[in-house]
Amino acid sequence: MNRNRKYSEFMRQVKLRVARRNAEAYWIISNNEAIAGNVAKSDAYAKMAKHQDNLAKRYEV
């Protein structure tokens, strides 16, 4: 039982790190697209970044 708890905690931390990293990458891409003048692409990446931020919040304790 304790092993399962440790594994689930480990997986929660992994998912949190991945979501944070993805969100940061999507924000950077969104900003680059905005600078390049591609508003539609910028909005799409911003939406994906927001989704990853929400996932990260779900995995935080």
Contacts in CASP RR format, 6 or more apart in sequence:
PFRMAT RR
TARGET T0000
AUTHOR 0000-0000-0000
METHOD contacts of the structure
MODEL  1
MNRNRKYSEFMRQVKLRVARRNAEAYWIISNNEAIAGNVAKSDAYAKMAK
HQDNLAKRYEV
12 59 0 8 1.000
12 61 0 8 1.000
13 59 0 8 1.000
15 55 0 8 1.000
15 59 0 8 1.000
16 56 0 8 1.000
16 59 0 8 1.000
16 60 0 8 1.000
19 52 0 8 1.000
19 53 0 8 1.000
19 55 0 8 1.000
19 56 0 8 1.000
19 59 0 8 1.000
20 52 0 8 1.000
20 56 0 8 1.000
22 48 0 8 1.000
22 49 0 8 1.000
22 52 0 8 1.000
23 49 0 8 1.000
23 50 0 8 1.000
23 52 0 8 1.000
23 53 0 8 1.000
23 55 0 8 1.000
23 56 0 8 1.000
24 49 0 8 1.000
26 45 0 8 1.000
26 46 0 8 1.000
26 48 0 8 1.000
26 49 0 8 1.000
26 52 0 8 1.000
27 45 0 8 1.000
27 46 0 8 1.000
27 49 0 8 1.000
29 45 0 8 1.000
30 42 0 8 1.000
30 43 0 8 1.000
30 45 0 8 1.000
30 46 0 8 1.000
30 49 0 8 1.000
31 42 0 8 1.000
33 39 0 8 1.000
33 41 0 8 1.000
33 42 0 8 1.000
33 45 0 8 1.000
34 42 0 8 1.000
END
